[in-house]
């Protein structure tokens, strides 16, 4: 049993010597120049993504054991924990005042337009119309709009001398919003975020949903422990990755928000594979919970933590989105409100979001 677990978790085990090697070779890599730093950063990003896949795997196990919405909530919270940890590490070394804003914006674009768009597109091409509980899409949408409006649009109009007061208000508002949302999600309105799929006829030995039964790969405490271990290892590796990537990009013509996109992509990596698998298995409710839930959790949990750090250090950062970012967010949320309003997704709806994701990537390379 122990040997099997060690074999399955070899990526987590590999992260330990990788972190030690990065620590011991850090100065030598810096002295070797930007190319060496970039290679080291790419290798660490790859390893972080692989560790994130193990985090996603154990979140899937928990999702199977405890069911929705708890399982997908665990996955989104683990992703946000990764993001907050990486952001806190980078903020301690970076002077960029827009890093947090750009990371949250990038995460929303990746989650809603990238993950939801691609999943609905591929799932729609395979299964046609895919059902889900439309209450979840509506609830997530209005919560995301409210949270982003309060924390990333209104700050444009707040005078500089009043940022302390408004920042403190934002922290309280985000905590209050999420506390009530969480209470409703796991309590009276938990049915908003679940969907009962019809059982399909099957032959003896064939599971009802048409794919092999998932193996019972361990207990709930084991999965939770490995998720926590994975998040910790990601944080350690991210510290070296951020240093190497920052060194390699300094003085280059790389897009200003590239670091933010890297952070958002790393934090979303545990969700991508799970969402695509769910869509291909015709489980669109899980996709909606992952994509929209991750967007909401990113905004509503990352903002108070980062705002708290800013108040503690006395160094404010820019949270107000640029006009282009604001327009992209509004188009995305309007499209999501229309597409997630009828209880079924299809390939056309997926394509609209995926084109918005492609637009986000184009704007990134244009420096907007």
N, C-alpha and C positions, 0 to 999 in steps of 0.2 A: 504493500500500500504506500509506504513512504517513498519507495523507489519510483513508483508510478507518478506520485505527486511531484517529485523532484524533476522527473523527465518532462512533465507537462509544463512546469513553471521554469523551464530553463532560461527563458527570456528575462524573468525577474532575477534569477541568479546571475545571469550574464551582466546585468546592470551594475552589480556590486563591483566586480573587478574593473568594469568600464569607468565607473566613477573614481575609483582609486587611481587608475591610469591617467585620467584627465587631470586629477589633482597634482600628480607627480610630474606630468609633462606640460603643465600650463605655461610656465615661463618659457620653456624651450619652444613651444608652438608659437607664442607671441614673437619670440626672437626670429623665428623662421619666416615670418612675413604674413601678408594677407591671404595668400593662396593656401598656406598650411592651416591658417585659422578657419578659412572657409570649409576646407575638407573636413577638419575636426568637427565643425558645427553641423555639417550635413550628416556625418556619421552619427553624431549624438541625436540629431532630429530623428533619424531612422530608428535608432534604438528606443527613443522615447515613444515613437508611434507603435513599435512592437510591444513595448510594455503596456501601452494603452489598450492594445488589442486583448491582452490578458485581463485587464480591468473590465473591458467590455464583455469578455467571455463569462466572467464570474457574475457580472451584473445580469447577464442573460439567464444564468443558472438561478439567481435570486428571483428574477422576474417569473420564471417558470414555477418556482416553489411558492412564491407569495402572491403572484398574479398582479394584474393592473388594478389601480394605478401605481402600486407600491414599487413594482419592479422597475418600471421605466423612470420613476422618480429617483430611485437609487442611482440609476445610470446617469441621469442629468445632473444630480447633485455631485457625483464623483467627478464629472467633467468640469463643473464649476469650481470644485475644490482645486483641481489641477490648474485652471485658469487663474484663480485668485493667487495661488501659491507662486506661479510663474511671474505674474504681474508684480507682486510684492517684491520678488527677487530682483526683477529688472528695474523697477522703480528706484531701488536702493542704489543702483549703479548708473542709471540713465538720467539725462537732463531733459528728455523730451516731455514737454507739458501736455502733449496730446496723445500719449501712448495709451492711456486707459480708455479715452473716448474712442480712438480708432480701433482698439481691440474689441470693445463692446459692439461697435458698429459692424466690424468685420464678422464677429460671431453671429450676429443676427442675420447678416447676408448669407453666411455659410449655412446656418441651420435652416432657415426658412426657404431661401431660394436654391441653395445647393443640395442639402440633404432631402428636404421635402420635395423639391422639384424633381431631382433625379429619381427618387424612390417612386413618386407618383407616375413619372414617365415610364420607367421600366416596368413597374407593376401594372400600369394601364395597358402597355403593349402585350403583356403576358395574360392578364386576367380581364381586361376590359374595364368596366366600372367596379371600383373597390369600395365597399361600404365601411363606414365608421360612425361614431356617435357625433353628430354635428354640434351638440352642446359643448364638446371639448374645444373645437375650433373657435367657436364664438367667445367662449370664456377666456381662452388663451389670448386671442386677438385683442380684446378690449383691455386686458391686463397689461399686455406688452405696450400698447399705445399709451396708456396712462403712465406707466413707469418710465418709458422713454421721453414722453412729453415733459414730465416733471423734472427728470434728471438731466436731459440732454437737449431740450429745445428751449424751455423757459430760462435756463442759465444765461442765454444770450442777452437777456434783458435785465439781468441783475447787476447793479453797480458794483464795482470792484471792492469798495469799502464795506459792502454788505455780504460778501461771499461767505464769511464765517457763519452768519445767522442762517442764510439760506442753505448752506451745506449741512448744518445741524438739522434743519427742518427736513431736508432730503433724506437723511439717515433715518429719522423717525418715520417718515412717510413710507419708505421702502420696507422697513421692518413691519410696520402695521399692515401694509398691503399683503406682504408675503405670509404673515402670521395668520391672517384671516383666510387667505387662499389655501394655505396648507391645511387648516382646520376643515375647510369645506372639501378639499380634495380627498382627504382620508376619512372624512366623517359624513355629514348629511348629504353632500353632493358627490360622493365618490362615483356614483353611477354616471356622472357626466363624462368621466374619463375611461370608461370601460365599454366594451361592445361584446354581445353574445353572438358568436358566429354559429350558423346552422351546422349541425353535424351531418357529414356526408356519408353515404353508404360505403361500406368497405368489406372486404373479404377477410376471412380468418387470417390472423397474423399481420394484417395491414392496418396501421394506425388510422384513425378517423380523418386526419387532415392530409393524408396522402404522403407523408414523409416519415422517415424513420423516427422512432421514439428517441428523445434526447436521453442520453445516459445520465444516471445519477452520479455526478462527479464529485460528491462531497457534501458535507453538511453546510447549513447556512452560516454558522460561525466561521468555518474555514473560508468560505467565499468572502465574507465580510473582512476577515483578517487579511486575505490576499489582496483585496481591493485597497485597503488602507496601506499595505506594504507597497503596492504598485504606485499609489499616489505619492508616497514619500520618496520612492526612488525616482519618480518623474521630477519631483521638485529638486532633488540633488543634481540630477543630470541637467536640468534646465538652467541651473546657475552657471554651469560651465558652458553650456550651449549659448546662453545669452552673451557671455563674455567673448566667446570666439566669434559669434555672428556679428556682434557690435564692432569688434576689431576689423573683421573682414569687410564690412560695409562702410566703414568710416572713410570719408573723402571720395566715395564712389558716386555714380549717377543712379544708384538703386532708388526705387520709389520710397519716399519718406515714410510711408505707412507699412513697408514690407515687414518690419519687425512685429507690428501689431497683427498682421495677417498670419504670420508664422505662429504666434502665440495662440490666436483663435483657432487655427487649423489643428494644432497639437491638442488643444482642449476638446475639440470636436471629434478627434479621431476615434475615441471609443464608441461614439454614437453612429458613425457613418456605416460601418459594417453591419451593425445590429439593425439599423433602419432599412438598409437594402435587403437584408435577409428577410425581414418582416414583410416588406412589400412584395417580394418574389413569392412568399408563402401566402399571399393574399391576406395579410394581417395589418391593414392600413391604420387601425386604431393605435397600434404600437408606434407607427411612424409619426402620426400626428402628436402623440404624447412626447416622443423623443425630440422631434424638430421644434415644435412650438414650446414644449416644456423647457428645453435647453435654452431657447432664446429668452424666455421669461426669467428663468433662474439666473442666466448670465447678467441680465440688467438689474434685476431686483436684489440679487445677493452681492454681485461685484461692486456695485455703486456704493452701498453703505460702508463696506470694508475699505475701499480706496478713499472715500471721503473722510472716513475716520482717521486714516493714516495722514491725509493732508492736514486735517485739523491738528493732529498731534505734532506733526513736524513743522506746521506753520507755513508750508510751501504749497500754495494752491496750484491746481492743474486745470487745464481747459477742458470742460465737459460739454460745452455748447457745440453741436455739430455744425459743419460747414453747410452752406446752402445746397451743394450737390448731395451731401450725405442726407440732409433732411428730406430732399425730394425723393431720393432712392428709398428711404424708410417709408415715406408715405405711400409711394407706388406699391411697395412690397406688401404693406399691411392692408391696403385697399384690395389688392389682388387676392391676398389670403382671405379677407373677409368675404369676397365674392365666391372664391373657389371652395372654401370650407363652410358653405352655408346650406348645402343640400344633403349632406350625409353620404356622398359618394365622390370619389376622385376618379379622374381618367387621364389618359396620356396628354390630352390637350392642356388641361390644367397644369400638369407637371411640366410641360414644355414652356408655358408662360413663365413659371418661376425659374426654370433653368436658364432661359434667355436673360432674365433679370440678373441671375448669378454671373452669366458671361459678361453682362454690361458692367457689373461690379468689378470684375477682373480687368476689363478694358480701362475703366476709369482709374484703377489702381496704377496701371502702367503709364497712364497719362499724367499721373501725379495729382489726381483730383480726389 
